[in-house]
Amino acid sequence: EKGGGCRADEDQRDMERACQHIGIPCQSVNFVKEYWNEVFSNCLAMYQRGYTPNPDILCNQKIKFDLLWKYISRHFGDDVHMATGHYARVERNPEVGGGAMRLLQAADRFKDQTYFLSLISQ
């Protein structure tokens, strides 16, 4: 980031203001240890083996769409939605059934972020 500083405090304030504005409770969860173990350490190991991993993809797979989703489901139930801010589309997959979803390119292909969601499961 510009200036090289961590924006966690600013991000927290932005989140609190947004929640207050739309009238919903604000809660933050710290996954720093899990990020270190599941993403950062794995990236270091992959670099040492000559690969060029993408930590954003691993974070989506291991943290956002696994640990965070499990936390949300456990604390708020299964009938919840999570907005991630990714530009992508999803649709029900009629070939599989059972509520399976299919990841599709975003309507704006210049903003498309399906690559960053490529390793997530249903």
C-alpha positions as a printed Julia matrix, in Angstrom:
122×3 Matrix{Float64}:
   0.0     0.0     0.0
   1.05    3.56   -0.54
   3.22    4.65    2.37
   3.91    1.02    3.31
   1.64    1.02    6.36
  -0.96   -1.47    7.47
  -4.51   -0.23    7.04
  -6.22   -2.6     9.48
  -7.38    0.2    11.78
  -8.71    2.24    8.87
 -10.42   -0.85    7.42
 -12.05   -1.52   10.8
 -13.39    2.05   10.97
 -14.71    1.8     7.4
 -16.47   -1.46    8.26
 -18.01    0.03   11.4
 -19.28    3.09    9.5
 -20.75    0.92    6.73
 -22.53   -1.34    9.21
 -23.85    1.63   11.15
 -25.06    3.25    7.92
 -27.12    0.22    6.86
 -28.18   -0.66   10.42
 -26.56   -4.06   10.94
 -24.33   -5.29   13.76
 -20.59   -5.09   13.2
 -18.33   -7.97   14.13
 -14.76   -8.68   13.14
 -12.91  -11.98   13.32
  -9.15  -12.37   13.45
  -7.66  -15.14   11.3
  -4.04  -13.97   11.42
  -2.69  -17.24   12.83
  -4.7   -19.29   10.34
  -3.53  -17.05    7.47
   0.08  -17.57    8.52
  -0.32  -21.36    8.72
  -2.6   -21.94    5.72
  -1.5   -19.26    3.26
   1.78  -17.52    4.04
   3.76  -20.6     5.08
   2.46  -22.53    2.07
   3.48  -19.67   -0.24
   7.0   -19.65    1.22
   7.3   -23.4     0.71
   6.06  -23.11   -2.87
   8.54  -20.28   -3.62
  11.35  -22.5    -2.29
  10.27  -25.25   -4.71
  10.36  -22.8    -7.64
   6.65  -22.08   -7.96
   4.99  -18.66   -7.99
   1.88  -19.04   -5.82
  -0.89  -16.48   -5.61
  -1.64  -15.77   -1.93
  -4.98  -14.15   -2.82
  -6.25  -17.38   -4.36
  -5.04  -19.41   -1.37
  -6.61  -16.92    1.05
  -9.96  -17.2    -0.72
  -9.74  -20.99   -0.68
  -8.46  -21.5     2.87
  -9.68  -18.46    4.81
 -12.65  -16.62    3.24
 -14.53  -19.53    1.74
 -13.58  -22.11    4.34
 -12.81  -20.79    7.81
 -14.79  -17.55    7.56
 -17.79  -19.27    6.0
 -17.75  -21.97    8.7
 -17.54  -19.26   11.38
 -20.48  -17.36    9.85
 -22.59  -20.52    9.54
 -21.79  -21.61   13.1
 -22.64  -18.22   14.62
 -25.45  -17.0    12.36
 -26.98  -20.13   10.83
 -27.03  -21.55    7.33
 -29.52  -19.04    5.9
 -27.02  -16.21    5.48
 -25.23  -14.56    2.59
 -21.69  -13.26    2.37
 -20.66  -10.38    0.11
 -17.01  -10.69   -0.89
 -16.64   -7.85   -3.37
 -15.37  -10.12   -6.16
 -16.44   -9.43   -9.73
 -17.87  -12.73  -10.91
 -21.16  -14.42  -11.64
 -22.59  -17.67  -10.37
 -25.55  -19.72  -11.48
 -27.15  -22.98  -10.47
 -25.64  -25.89  -12.38
 -28.56  -27.8   -13.96
 -26.24  -30.64  -15.0
 -25.44  -31.51  -11.37
 -28.55  -30.48   -9.44
 -28.8   -30.37   -5.67
 -28.05  -26.65   -5.53
 -24.59  -26.94   -7.07
 -23.31  -23.66   -8.45
 -21.18  -22.82  -11.46
 -18.62  -19.96  -11.47
 -18.91  -17.71  -14.53
 -16.96  -14.78  -15.94
 -18.14  -11.38  -14.67
 -20.41   -9.29  -16.88
 -17.59   -6.74  -17.14
 -14.74   -8.89  -18.43
 -12.17   -6.18  -17.63
 -13.07   -6.38  -13.93
 -13.49  -10.16  -13.9
 -12.01  -11.84  -10.82
 -13.0   -15.46  -11.35
  -9.29  -16.36  -11.41
  -9.09  -15.43   -7.72
 -12.05  -17.71   -6.98
 -10.81  -20.64   -9.05
  -9.89  -22.93   -6.15
 -12.98  -22.52   -4.0
 -15.44  -25.35   -3.63
 -19.19  -25.11   -3.5
